[in-house]
Amino acid sequence: MPSCCCLLGLGFPSPPSALRILRRRMASRAFQLRLNPLTGDSEWLVVEEEEEEDHHPTPPPKQLLATTSYLDMLNDSARNRAYRRAIEAAVTDPSSRVLDIGAGTGLLSMMAARALAAVGGETRGGSVSACESYLPMGKLMRRVLRANGMENRVKVFHKRSDELKVGDDLDSPADILVSEILDSELLGEGLIPTLQQAYDMLLAKNPKIVPYRATTYGQLVESTFLWKLHDLHNNEANAADGVWLTPGEMERIVSVKPQQHAMQCGYFNWILLGQSSTQLLLDGRDNQVVRGRNADWCDHWKQCVWFMQGKGIPATEDQVLSLRARHNQTSISYQLNINDEACDRSSKGDHLTLLPERIALYGDKDWRSALINTIKNALTVKSSPTCVVADDSMFLALLISSMSPTSKVIAMYPGLRDKGAAYLRSVADANNFSIDQIQVIGKRASSITADDLKHKKVNLLVGEPFYLGSEGMLPWQNLRFWSVRTLLDSMLSEDAFIMPCKGILKLCAMSLPDLWRSRSSLKDVEGFDHSVVNETLGACGYLPGDQQGPCLPYYVWQCGYTKKLSKVYSLMDFNFSEPIHSCFGKTKIEFSHDGTCHGFAVWIDWVLDERKSVVLTTGPDNRYWKQGVQLFSKPVEVNPGKSVMHVEASFDPSTGEITFSSSSTTCS
């Protein structure tokens, strides 16, 4: 059994990046990139900020920040309470000048303003300044401040902290710094350079800092699951099917990125050697938050895994191993024993880094076998075919080229592009095909012309489907394959083989109490009204009227306590033999278990062949894909034989979105 090293880290939300911020005399404007999941095309969203004199700023777009962890963070009462106590302990001087960097909704700024008022700061020159560079969040913070009567007690800056200047923005250096620029890896949001710049340019001598200190603890573990998430080469060897993504001496040519990988480590089997946790010390008075494997579930604070190379390092009882840690400005790396090169893994031009779940999938024997058998059957009736790999699949490009030496394979690789081409050149000989068989276009389907295909008709159009960079999106956003198939319609032969030939939207009713708690709408957070943020942050529970929160992507197996309350139902079919079109589906759910139903998980099963003999499921039982989770406006108590639920869904091909509606009834 392999050994891996699990490092338990800190988790705070990572706001989406405003790619460019322009400042004008009377207004600010942020441009944010929005991706169309069906085409891969992007467009700029413009977020305006009105003049500061405007007391009624327009709210940010609905659910703009729903995929961030802000809501979960604000629902973490233990963390909020610890911050409040630390800030109250720090603000004892009525003349204190407090600076909040990365202010978010302004919660810590309001805590500081309230603490300052409690010691008479309003009449003694005390002040609170909040710095939030992401304009949509800054707009939301202004609404929160106004809702709590704090708009005149907290001065807001829509700037990066390194753009603030003492004497211009700040009247004088701050004596107290509060911040939440922390993520699961601790340093990933630029904690060190941000604090260093603040110490050098924005703070008085000997300032008070909240949080005061953080300590990361490491723990060696043994886990087959973790091994599969990073050791593609040895899992390929176990599959023994003749296709090599990592052949021979190139076993690291496809790998996970050498970094800490955040995940909920309490929900898979491993062997632990002792206890471990992460401690965040908020002040010098032992006011702390501890997060370990057995802590209360939350989504914004995960543990981290650092993978040892290959099969791991053998360890025996009472053996002493040397674990070394080092950090740079934005990350921590680890080295186990002197011969482990974990801290110095160089990356060549042909080297590809993928997420751990994709590495595990490529090494999965059953998944590989399903694709191999389907392609083999297709090639028996297609001689010298022209094949288009319509996504970023390295596996399918290698598979078809090696199984059919006379085929011409055109890899679209809209995400991999030149790196994908360099990779294929490196592994061609080891997979017994000529690189001349493969042409990497590196284009989106909307840009492909008959000239790219040398005016040949496409006999095979295949995909996993997998589009680099879309792994964190909702499962049906891989219906981009259907959009590609439609754009290439005129280039397909009449009897073209399309794989997958169909997608089936599946769902299962679920009890999800931990996720429900983390996504519930906000009211009072440590004495401050946060109800104005619910729509923008995509809250799901107890909203006014019949409002429903968004369907969001999650690894359901990492969502704390979960329980299936029904069998799996089919809700909608997507037939890829036809051009893309709108779809509608409905089903009646009959519950097989009693419990509290918080919503349902939804995913797509990919049907590879027209006989429906090979189906790849991406449901919750498979840990390598995210599912969509639609939480209800209110939990529903259900009983077998007494409770039923009607669910409807519609697919809009212009946006790639699926919307859901549901209603429940109870029979007497």
C-alpha positions, 0 to 999 in steps of 0.5 A: 500500500502506498504512503502519502503525506496529508498536510492539514491547512487553512481554508478561506474563500478565493474571490474570482479575479477582476481581470482589470480595474479602471479608476475614474474621477467619479466612478470605478469600473471592473471588467470581469470575464464570463465564459460561455460553457457551450462554446468556450467563448468569453465575453466581458461583464462590466461592473459599474460603481456609482459615485460615492455620494450615491447612497443607493448603489445598484446591487451586483448581478444576481448570484454573481458570487454564488460559486465562491465560499463567502456564504459558507464562511459567513455561516461558520459561526465558530470562526466568526465568533473567534474573529469577533473576540480577537478583534474586541481584544485588540481594539482597546485604545479609543484612538486606534486606527484599524485597517481591514485588507480583503474586507469582503462583506465588511464583517470584520470592519464592522466588528472593529467599528463596534469595538472602537465605539465601545471604548469611546473611539468615535470621539477620540479619533479612532477610525476603520478603513476597509480595502477590497479590490474586487469591485462586485464585492466592494459594492456588496460591502457598501450595501451591508454597511448601509443596512447596518448603519455603518456607512459613515463609520467604515471608509471603503477603498476599492483598491489593492492594499499595495495601492493605498498610500498613507497621507492620501488614502489613510490619514496615518499608519494603522495600528491594527491590521485585520485580514482574511487573505487565507486559503486552504494552502495558507499562502495561496492568496498572497498573504506574505507579500501583502502583509510585508507591504502593509508592514513596510508602507501602511502600519505603525510600529509594533502593530496588532495583527488579527490573525496573529499566527497560523501553524500547519501540521503535517501527517503521514497517511497511507491511502489507496485512494490518494495513490490513484489520484497522482500515480498515473504511471503505475495505475496504467501498468496495472491496466495493462491495455497497451495505451501509455499516457506515461510511457517508460522513462516518461512516467512524470510527463503527465502528473498532478501539479506539485502543490498542496491539493485542498480536499475534505480528507475525512471522507475516504479511507486512510491509515493515520499515524497519530492526531493532526490538525491546523491551528489559526491563532487569532490573537495572543490570548489563545483565542484560536480556531482549530480545523482537523479531520474531525472538525465540524464540516465546512466548505471554505476550510479544507485540509490539504494533500501533498502527494509523494512521488510514485508508489510512495515511501515504505514506512515501518512502525517506529521508523523515523522519517524526515519531513521538511517544509519550505515556503516561498511567497505564495506556497508551501512545499514538502520533502520526505527524506533526502532522496525525495525530489518533491520540492524541485520538480521541473516542468518541460515543454511537453509535460502536462499537469492535470487535476488529481481526479483527472489523473485518477480517471486516466488510470482507471481500468474500467474507464479505459476499458469502456473507451477501448472497447467502444473505439475498437468496435467502431474501427472494425467498420471504418477503414482508414477513417478521418477522426476528430477528437472534439475535446482535450482528450489525450487518451482518445488521440493516442488510442485511435492512432495506435489502434488504426495506423491508417487513420488520420486523427485531428485533435481539436485540443481547444485548451491544450493547444501547443502543449498537447501537440508537444506531448503527443510528439513525445509519446508517439513512438512508445504508443507505436504510431507515427506523429504524422497521423495526428494533426493538432488544430488548437481551435474552437469548433466555430473557427474550423473550416473544411480546409483544416480537414483537407476537405475530407468528411469526418468518419469518427467524432469522439470525446470523453468529453473533457475540456481543460479548465472546465473541471470545476463547472456543472456536469452539463457544461460538458455538453459543449461536445454537442455544440461542437458536433453541431458546428461540424455537422456539414463536415460529418459523413452520413454514417459518422460514428459519434461517441458519446452518442447520447447524454442522460441527465440523472438525479437522486434525492438527497439528505445534505444537512451539512451543505444545507447549513453552509448554503442557508440564507444569512440574517444575523452574523455576530450582530450584523444584518447580512440579509442583503447578500443572500441573492448575490452569494446564491443562498439556498435556504429560507429565502423570501417567497418561492425564491430558489438558489442556484444549482452549484457544482460539488463533489457530493462525497465531500459534502459532509453527511449525505444520504440517498433518499431515492433511487436514481431517476432519468430526467432528460436525454441529449441525443448527439445524432441531432444538432443541439436543441432545447430539451425538456424533461420531468419525472416523479420521485418516489422516496425509498428512505425516510429522512429530511430531503434538502435537494437533489444531486444531478449528473450526466451519464454518457452513453458511448454506443448506440446499443447502449451497452457501454455507459459511463456514469458521473454520479456521486458513487464515482469520486472523480466528477463533480455533480450539480446540487440543487437545494430546495427553498425549504427542507422536506420531511419524506417517507417511503410510500407517503411522499412524492416529488415532481421535478422538471428541467429545461435545457437552453442551448443558447446559454448551456444552462439547465433550470429546475423546478420541483414540488412535493406532495404527501399522501395520507 
